[in-house]
Amino acid sequence: MNQEMTCQCEEVSEEEKLGLIEEVIEEYKGKEGSLIQVLHMVQGIYGYLPVHIQQFIALKLDKPLSEVSGVVSFYSLFSTKPRGKHTINVCLGTACYVRGGKKIVDRLKEILDVNVGDTTGDNMFTLEVMRCMGACGLAPAMSIDDKVFKQVNPDKLTEILDLYN
Protein backbone atom coordinates (compact mmCIF):
# COMPACT_ATOMS: atom_id res chain seq x y z
CA MET A 1 0.00 0.00 0.00
CA ASN A 2 1.54 3.31 -1.13
CA GLN A 3 0.06 6.15 0.92
CA GLU A 4 1.24 9.73 0.77
CA MET A 5 2.52 10.81 4.18
CA THR A 6 1.84 14.31 5.43
CA CYS A 7 3.32 15.99 8.45
CA GLN A 8 1.03 15.87 11.46
CA CYS A 9 3.16 18.45 13.30
CA GLU A 10 1.44 21.36 14.93
CA GLU A 11 3.01 24.80 15.16
CA VAL A 12 4.06 25.46 18.75
CA SER A 13 2.70 28.71 20.18
CA GLU A 14 4.91 31.46 21.59
CA GLU A 15 3.69 30.62 25.10
CA GLU A 16 4.53 26.93 24.67
CA LYS A 17 8.01 27.82 23.39
CA LEU A 18 8.60 30.10 26.39
CA GLY A 19 7.45 27.28 28.68
CA LEU A 20 9.93 24.87 27.10
CA ILE A 21 12.68 27.50 27.32
CA GLU A 22 11.90 28.04 31.00
CA GLU A 23 12.18 24.27 31.62
CA VAL A 24 15.62 24.23 30.00
CA ILE A 25 16.75 27.23 32.03
CA GLU A 26 15.51 25.67 35.30
CA GLU A 27 17.46 22.49 34.52
CA TYR A 28 20.73 24.41 34.08
CA LYS A 29 20.18 27.32 36.48
CA GLY A 30 23.03 27.66 38.98
CA LYS A 31 25.34 25.30 37.09
CA GLU A 32 28.67 26.95 36.35
CA GLY A 33 29.45 27.45 32.65
CA SER A 34 26.00 26.41 31.41
CA LEU A 35 25.14 29.55 29.41
CA ILE A 36 26.35 28.19 26.06
CA GLN A 37 24.38 24.96 26.57
CA VAL A 38 21.26 26.92 27.49
CA LEU A 39 21.64 29.19 24.44
CA HIS A 40 22.16 26.20 22.15
CA MET A 41 19.07 24.42 23.47
CA VAL A 42 16.96 27.58 23.40
CA GLN A 43 17.97 28.24 19.79
CA GLY A 44 16.84 24.70 19.01
CA ILE A 45 13.44 25.44 20.53
CA TYR A 46 12.94 28.97 19.23
CA GLY A 47 14.94 28.74 15.99
CA TYR A 48 17.11 31.78 16.70
CA LEU A 49 17.94 34.15 19.57
CA PRO A 50 16.22 37.53 19.17
CA VAL A 51 16.79 40.21 21.83
CA HIS A 52 13.54 39.50 23.71
CA ILE A 53 14.57 35.85 24.13
CA GLN A 54 18.06 36.90 25.26
CA GLN A 55 16.40 39.20 27.82
CA PHE A 56 14.22 36.31 29.02
CA ILE A 57 17.28 34.07 29.42
CA ALA A 58 19.25 36.78 31.24
CA LEU A 59 16.35 37.42 33.62
CA LYS A 60 15.75 33.73 34.38
CA LEU A 61 19.48 32.96 34.83
CA ASP A 62 20.00 36.15 36.85
CA LYS A 63 22.75 37.29 34.49
CA PRO A 64 23.29 40.68 32.87
CA LEU A 65 21.88 40.95 29.34
CA SER A 66 25.35 42.11 28.22
CA GLU A 67 26.81 38.73 29.20
CA VAL A 68 24.14 36.77 27.33
CA SER A 69 24.33 39.04 24.26
CA GLY A 70 28.13 38.94 24.34
CA VAL A 71 28.13 35.15 24.09
CA VAL A 72 25.45 35.16 21.36
CA SER A 73 27.37 37.69 19.26
CA PHE A 74 30.77 36.03 19.81
CA TYR A 75 29.92 32.52 18.60
CA SER A 76 28.90 32.05 14.95
CA LEU A 77 26.79 29.05 16.05
CA PHE A 78 24.18 31.47 17.35
CA SER A 79 21.88 33.58 15.21
CA THR A 80 19.81 36.62 16.14
CA LYS A 81 17.77 36.38 12.93
CA PRO A 82 15.58 33.55 11.61
CA ARG A 83 17.54 30.92 9.69
CA GLY A 84 16.55 29.16 6.50
CA LYS A 85 15.81 25.48 6.16
CA HIS A 86 19.20 25.14 4.42
CA THR A 87 22.42 27.04 5.12
CA ILE A 88 24.72 27.85 2.21
CA ASN A 89 28.36 28.51 3.12
CA VAL A 90 30.66 29.82 0.41
CA CYS A 91 34.37 29.51 1.10
CA LEU A 92 36.33 32.74 0.71
CA GLY A 93 39.68 31.40 1.87
CA THR A 94 42.63 32.34 -0.33
CA ALA A 95 42.42 29.42 -2.78
CA CYS A 96 38.66 29.70 -3.18
CA TYR A 97 38.73 33.48 -3.46
CA VAL A 98 41.43 33.41 -6.15
CA ARG A 99 39.54 30.74 -8.10
CA GLY A 100 36.24 32.61 -8.12
CA GLY A 101 34.65 32.37 -4.66
CA LYS A 102 33.57 36.02 -4.77
CA LYS A 103 31.78 35.39 -8.09
CA ILE A 104 29.93 32.51 -6.43
CA VAL A 105 28.79 34.81 -3.60
CA ASP A 106 27.73 37.56 -6.03
CA ARG A 107 25.73 35.14 -8.18
CA LEU A 108 24.02 33.55 -5.13
CA LYS A 109 23.08 37.02 -3.85
CA GLU A 110 21.52 37.70 -7.24
CA ILE A 111 19.70 34.35 -7.54
CA LEU A 112 18.43 34.32 -3.95
CA ASP A 113 17.86 38.08 -3.68
CA VAL A 114 19.60 38.26 -0.27
CA ASN A 115 22.79 39.62 1.23
CA VAL A 116 25.34 37.56 3.11
CA GLY A 117 23.94 36.72 6.53
CA ASP A 118 20.33 36.97 5.38
CA THR A 119 17.59 34.43 4.76
CA THR A 120 15.39 34.18 1.67
CA GLY A 121 11.80 35.36 1.94
CA ASP A 122 10.52 31.77 1.76
CA ASN A 123 12.88 30.75 4.62
CA MET A 124 14.47 28.14 2.36
CA PHE A 125 18.12 29.39 2.36
CA THR A 126 20.46 31.39 4.59
CA LEU A 127 23.58 32.66 2.79
CA GLU A 128 26.87 32.72 4.74
CA VAL A 129 30.57 32.94 3.91
CA MET A 130 33.48 31.13 5.56
CA ARG A 131 37.12 32.08 5.79
CA CYS A 132 38.31 28.56 4.98
CA MET A 133 36.45 25.33 4.46
CA GLY A 134 39.61 23.22 4.44
CA ALA A 135 38.91 22.06 0.89
CA CYS A 136 41.53 24.15 -0.92
CA GLY A 137 42.15 21.48 -3.55
CA LEU A 138 38.45 21.63 -4.47
CA ALA A 139 38.36 25.42 -4.93
CA PRO A 140 36.11 27.20 -5.32
CA ALA A 141 34.01 25.29 -2.82
CA MET A 142 30.70 25.82 -1.07
CA SER A 143 28.46 23.75 1.13
CA ILE A 144 24.75 23.45 1.63
CA ASP A 145 24.11 22.07 5.08
CA ASP A 146 26.66 19.22 5.34
CA LYS A 147 27.19 18.58 1.61
CA VAL A 148 30.29 20.11 0.01
CA PHE A 149 30.25 21.14 -3.65
CA LYS A 150 33.65 21.34 -5.34
CA GLN A 151 34.91 23.46 -8.22
CA VAL A 152 31.66 25.41 -8.25
CA ASN A 153 30.82 27.40 -11.35
CA PRO A 154 28.42 30.39 -11.12
CA ASP A 155 26.51 28.98 -14.11
CA LYS A 156 25.76 25.75 -12.20
CA LEU A 157 24.34 27.39 -9.05
CA THR A 158 20.70 27.26 -10.12
CA GLU A 159 21.08 23.55 -10.83
CA ILE A 160 22.66 22.99 -7.38
CA LEU A 161 19.94 25.00 -5.61
CA ASP A 162 17.22 23.05 -7.44
CA LEU A 163 18.40 19.95 -5.54
CA TYR A 164 16.99 21.60 -2.38
CA ASN A 165 13.63 22.82 -3.67
Rosetta silent file (secondary structure, phi, psi, omega in degrees, C-alpha in Angstrom):
SEQUENCE: MNQEMTCQCEEVSEEEKLGLIEEVIEEYKGKEGSLIQVLHMVQGIYGYLPVHIQQFIALKLDKPLSEVSGVVSFYSLFSTKPRGKHTINVCLGTACYVRGGKKIVDRLKEILDVNVGDTTGDNMFTLEVMRCMGACGLAPAMSIDDKVFKQVNPDKLTEILDLYN
SCORE:     score description
SCORE:     0.000 S_00000001
   1 L     0.000  125.777 -176.080    0.000    0.000    0.000 S_00000001
   2 L  -111.377   90.865 -179.792    1.539    3.309   -1.134 S_00000001
   3 L  -100.232  144.379  175.856    0.064    6.150    0.918 S_00000001
   4 L   -78.909  128.449 -179.561    1.237    9.726    0.770 S_00000001
   5 L   -93.325  136.004  174.646    2.515   10.807    4.176 S_00000001
   6 L  -123.556  149.596 -179.270    1.842   14.313    5.425 S_00000001
   7 L   -66.925  130.514  177.821    3.318   15.992    8.452 S_00000001
   8 L  -100.175   13.567 -177.743    1.035   15.874   11.461 S_00000001
   9 L   -68.928  144.448  175.037    3.161   18.449   13.296 S_00000001
  10 L  -110.019  143.476  176.591    1.444   21.363   14.925 S_00000001
  11 L   -66.954  132.632 -179.892    3.008   24.801   15.164 S_00000001
  12 L   -84.698  133.556 -178.492    4.055   25.457   18.746 S_00000001
  13 L   -71.966  163.479  177.248    2.701   28.706   20.182 S_00000001
  14 H   -57.780  -42.617 -179.151    4.912   31.463   21.593 S_00000001
  15 H   -64.043  -40.678  178.649    3.689   30.621   25.103 S_00000001
  16 H   -66.399  -39.990  177.341    4.533   26.928   24.666 S_00000001
  17 H   -61.925  -44.796  179.481    8.015   27.821   23.386 S_00000001
  18 H   -63.703  -35.414  175.981    8.598   30.097   26.392 S_00000001
  19 H   -63.352  -44.406  177.815    7.451   27.281   28.684 S_00000001
  20 H   -64.205  -41.462  179.053    9.932   24.872   27.100 S_00000001
  21 H   -62.199  -42.397  179.248   12.677   27.498   27.323 S_00000001
  22 H   -62.591  -38.481  177.126   11.896   28.038   31.002 S_00000001
  23 H   -61.601  -43.438  178.547   12.176   24.275   31.621 S_00000001
  24 H   -62.065  -46.843 -178.264   15.624   24.229   30.004 S_00000001
  25 H   -61.196  -43.432  179.902   16.752   27.227   32.031 S_00000001
  26 H   -61.560  -36.577  179.737   15.512   25.666   35.297 S_00000001
  27 H   -64.702  -34.861 -175.036   17.459   22.486   34.521 S_00000001
  28 H  -103.373   -8.295 -176.140   20.732   24.410   34.080 S_00000001
  29 L   -57.495  131.676  177.777   20.185   27.322   36.485 S_00000001
  30 L    86.080   -8.447  177.981   23.027   27.661   38.978 S_00000001
  31 L   -87.047  125.404 -177.881   25.345   25.299   37.091 S_00000001
  32 L   -60.555  134.141  175.097   28.667   26.953   36.347 S_00000001
  33 L    72.360   22.117 -175.664   29.446   27.452   32.652 S_00000001
  34 L   -93.218   -2.688 -174.386   26.003   26.407   31.412 S_00000001
  35 H   -58.487  -44.145 -178.937   25.143   29.546   29.410 S_00000001
  36 H   -63.654  -41.510  177.756   26.350   28.188   26.060 S_00000001
  37 H   -62.567  -43.348  179.166   24.380   24.957   26.567 S_00000001
  38 H   -61.375  -48.120 -179.475   21.261   26.920   27.490 S_00000001
  39 H   -60.029  -42.392  179.972   21.637   29.189   24.440 S_00000001
  40 H   -62.146  -46.049 -179.067   22.157   26.204   22.150 S_00000001
  41 H   -68.598  -38.978  178.627   19.073   24.422   23.465 S_00000001
  42 H   -65.121  -40.725  177.313   16.961   27.579   23.399 S_00000001
  43 H   -62.348  -35.102  176.078   17.972   28.242   19.790 S_00000001
  44 H   -64.158  -35.233  179.481   16.844   24.696   19.005 S_00000001
  45 H   -77.452  -48.371 -171.300   13.436   25.443   20.534 S_00000001
  46 H   -90.518  -24.566  179.756   12.942   28.973   19.234 S_00000001
  47 L   101.536  -28.700  177.656   14.942   28.740   15.989 S_00000001
  48 L  -164.128 -179.137 -173.888   17.110   31.783   16.698 S_00000001
  49 L  -124.821   74.287  178.004   17.945   34.153   19.574 S_00000001
  50 L   -67.538  166.040 -175.000   16.224   37.529   19.169 S_00000001
  51 H   -56.495  -41.465 -177.597   16.789   40.211   21.825 S_00000001
  52 H   -64.860  -30.339  176.618   13.542   39.503   23.712 S_00000001
  53 H   -74.977  -38.543  175.669   14.568   35.849   24.129 S_00000001
  54 H   -61.636  -39.790  177.623   18.059   36.905   25.257 S_00000001
  55 H   -63.195  -41.933  178.681   16.400   39.203   27.824 S_00000001
  56 H   -61.009  -45.994  179.576   14.219   36.314   29.022 S_00000001
  57 H   -62.649  -47.290 -179.482   17.283   34.068   29.422 S_00000001
  58 H   -58.465  -45.417 -179.741   19.247   36.779   31.237 S_00000001
  59 H   -61.692  -48.293 -175.935   16.355   37.423   33.619 S_00000001
  60 H   -70.233  -30.333  178.843   15.751   33.732   34.376 S_00000001
  61 H   -91.633   -1.544 -178.334   19.482   32.960   34.828 S_00000001
  62 L    56.370   47.852  177.937   19.998   36.153   36.849 S_00000001
  63 L  -122.267  154.303  175.579   22.752   37.289   34.490 S_00000001
  64 L   -67.791  143.816  177.858   23.286   40.676   32.870 S_00000001
  65 H   -57.216  -34.138 -179.838   21.885   40.953   29.339 S_00000001
  66 H   -60.698  -34.781  178.307   25.350   42.114   28.222 S_00000001
  67 H   -68.935  -46.717  179.819   26.811   38.727   29.204 S_00000001
  68 H   -62.991  -49.200 -179.566   24.138   36.767   27.326 S_00000001
  69 H   -63.919  -34.960  178.273   24.330   39.038   24.259 S_00000001
  70 H   -62.463  -42.258  178.483   28.125   38.935   24.344 S_00000001
  71 H   -68.332  -43.615 -179.894   28.131   35.146   24.087 S_00000001
  72 H   -60.112  -44.014 -176.858   25.452   35.163   21.357 S_00000001
  73 H   -77.008  -23.024 -178.385   27.367   37.692   19.257 S_00000001
  74 H   -76.039  -42.402 -174.491   30.769   36.028   19.806 S_00000001
  75 L   -93.932  127.087 -178.868   29.920   32.521   18.599 S_00000001
  76 L   -69.200  -13.243  176.651   28.897   32.045   14.954 S_00000001
  77 L   -62.155  -30.570 -175.426   26.794   29.048   16.045 S_00000001
  78 L   -95.406  145.874 -179.702   24.178   31.470   17.352 S_00000001
  79 L  -128.807  138.715  177.234   21.879   33.576   15.212 S_00000001
  80 L   -98.782    0.412  178.446   19.813   36.620   16.138 S_00000001
  81 L  -124.940  154.118  177.813   17.774   36.382   12.933 S_00000001
  82 L   -56.956  143.683 -179.220   15.576   33.550   11.612 S_00000001
  83 L  -105.993  153.220  177.528   17.538   30.924    9.685 S_00000001
  84 L   -77.945  168.803  176.848   16.552   29.164    6.500 S_00000001
  85 L   -60.474  -35.997  179.896   15.808   25.476    6.162 S_00000001
  86 E  -123.880  141.003  178.008   19.197   25.141    4.423 S_00000001
  87 E  -108.477  124.065  176.560   22.425   27.038    5.116 S_00000001
  88 E   -99.101  125.732  174.503   24.716   27.852    2.208 S_00000001
  89 E  -117.613  121.094  176.791   28.359   28.513    3.121 S_00000001
  90 E  -103.830  128.793  179.915   30.663   29.825    0.410 S_00000001
  91 E   -76.563  129.736  174.530   34.375   29.514    1.097 S_00000001
  92 L  -121.960   27.820  171.527   36.334   32.742    0.713 S_00000001
  93 L   -64.945  170.579 -173.225   39.683   31.397    1.872 S_00000001
  94 H   -53.086  -52.018 -177.140   42.630   32.344   -0.335 S_00000001
  95 H   -62.209  -44.148 -179.115   42.425   29.417   -2.781 S_00000001
  96 H   -69.221  -39.513  179.437   38.656   29.700   -3.181 S_00000001
  97 H   -62.238  -47.569 -178.570   38.728   33.477   -3.459 S_00000001
  98 H   -63.327  -32.609 -178.054   41.435   33.412   -6.145 S_00000001
  99 L   -93.636   12.892  171.428   39.542   30.737   -8.101 S_00000001
 100 L   113.622   14.900 -179.658   36.236   32.610   -8.122 S_00000001
 101 H   -58.362  -38.732  179.668   34.654   32.367   -4.664 S_00000001
 102 H   -64.606  -36.565  177.247   33.566   36.023   -4.774 S_00000001
 103 H   -64.631  -35.722  177.813   31.782   35.388   -8.089 S_00000001
 104 H   -63.330  -47.708  179.598   29.927   32.509   -6.429 S_00000001
 105 H   -59.866  -48.658 -178.599   28.790   34.809   -3.599 S_00000001
 106 H   -59.345  -42.216 -179.265   27.735   37.555   -6.028 S_00000001
 107 H   -68.923  -39.745  178.083   25.731   35.139   -8.175 S_00000001
 108 H   -64.697  -39.786  177.381   24.025   33.555   -5.132 S_00000001
 109 H   -60.032  -38.998  179.784   23.081   37.021   -3.850 S_00000001
 110 H   -69.674  -48.333 -178.211   21.519   37.701   -7.240 S_00000001
 111 H   -63.438  -46.361 -173.932   19.699   34.354   -7.537 S_00000001
 112 H   -86.998  -14.697 -178.213   18.425   34.318   -3.951 S_00000001
 113 L    58.769   48.007  176.701   17.865   38.075   -3.681 S_00000001
 114 L  -140.573  164.744  171.342   19.603   38.255   -0.274 S_00000001
 115 L   -99.967  166.042  176.695   22.790   39.619    1.226 S_00000001
 116 L   -59.176  132.944 -179.231   25.339   37.565    3.106 S_00000001
 117 L    93.614   -5.757 -177.825   23.941   36.719    6.528 S_00000001
 118 L  -104.418  167.532 -179.133   20.333   36.972    5.380 S_00000001
 119 E  -117.564  141.760  179.733   17.592   34.433    4.759 S_00000001
 120 L   -62.661  155.736 -178.405   15.395   34.179    1.674 S_00000001
 121 L   -57.860  -29.135  179.347   11.795   35.360    1.937 S_00000001
 122 L   -89.227    6.167 -179.199   10.521   31.774    1.758 S_00000001
 123 L    59.919   25.733 -179.816   12.875   30.745    4.619 S_00000001
 124 L   -84.791  -42.952 -174.197   14.474   28.145    2.361 S_00000001
 125 E  -130.445  142.526  167.607   18.122   29.388    2.361 S_00000001
 126 E  -115.575  130.345 -177.782   20.456   31.392    4.587 S_00000001
 127 E  -100.668  124.720  178.981   23.582   32.656    2.795 S_00000001
 128 E  -131.615  162.551  171.469   26.869   32.718    4.737 S_00000001
 129 E  -122.236  155.851  178.391   30.569   32.937    3.914 S_00000001
 130 E  -125.381  153.157  177.228   33.477   31.132    5.565 S_00000001
 131 L   -76.625  -37.523  175.639   37.122   32.082    5.793 S_00000001
 132 L  -159.447  131.174 -178.715   38.310   28.561    4.981 S_00000001
 133 L   -94.924  -11.117 -178.099   36.455   25.330    4.461 S_00000001
 134 L    77.970   21.855 -179.058   39.608   23.219    4.439 S_00000001
 135 L  -125.044   45.208 -172.600   38.906   22.064    0.894 S_00000001
 136 H   -58.090  -33.347  178.762   41.526   24.152   -0.915 S_00000001
 137 H   -71.468  -12.176 -178.889   42.154   21.485   -3.549 S_00000001
 138 H  -103.750    8.276 -172.039   38.453   21.630   -4.467 S_00000001
 139 L   -59.535  145.536   -8.541   38.356   25.418   -4.933 S_00000001
 140 L   -77.953  141.640 -175.659   36.108   27.202   -5.321 S_00000001
 141 L  -120.222  153.861  173.210   34.007   25.295   -2.816 S_00000001
 142 E  -148.286  162.523  176.007   30.697   25.820   -1.071 S_00000001
 143 E  -131.488  151.656  169.190   28.465   23.750    1.131 S_00000001
 144 E  -123.907  116.319 -171.768   24.752   23.451    1.633 S_00000001
 145 L    56.417 -116.519 -177.670   24.109   22.068    5.083 S_00000001
 146 L  -104.147    5.376 -178.641   26.665   19.220    5.337 S_00000001
 147 E   -98.866  125.520 -179.835   27.194   18.577    1.606 S_00000001
 148 E   -94.783  134.985  176.277   30.289   20.112    0.015 S_00000001
 149 E  -111.216  127.356 -175.913   30.252   21.139   -3.648 S_00000001
 150 L  -102.353  156.399  176.991   33.651   21.339   -5.341 S_00000001
 151 L    42.940   54.043 -176.061   34.913   23.462   -8.220 S_00000001
 152 L   -71.368  137.915  178.875   31.657   25.410   -8.253 S_00000001
 153 L  -114.618  132.190 -179.480   30.818   27.396  -11.353 S_00000001
 154 H   -52.575  -30.864 -179.132   28.421   30.386  -11.115 S_00000001
 155 H   -72.177  -15.957 -178.423   26.510   28.983  -14.114 S_00000001
 156 H   -98.343   -2.275 -174.162   25.759   25.751  -12.200 S_00000001
 157 H   -63.226  -40.881  179.629   24.343   27.389   -9.054 S_00000001
 158 H   -61.191  -41.406  177.794   20.698   27.255  -10.116 S_00000001
 159 H   -62.230  -41.922  179.148   21.083   23.553  -10.827 S_00000001
 160 H   -65.893  -46.041 -178.784   22.659   22.991   -7.380 S_00000001
 161 H   -63.582  -33.322  179.347   19.940   25.004   -5.608 S_00000001
 162 H   -61.764  -23.081  177.466   17.222   23.054   -7.435 S_00000001
 163 L   -65.446  -18.403 -174.734   18.401   19.953   -5.543 S_00000001
 164 L  -110.262    5.521  179.131   16.993   21.596   -2.384 S_00000001
 165 L  -102.147    0.000    0.000   13.631   22.817   -3.674 S_00000001
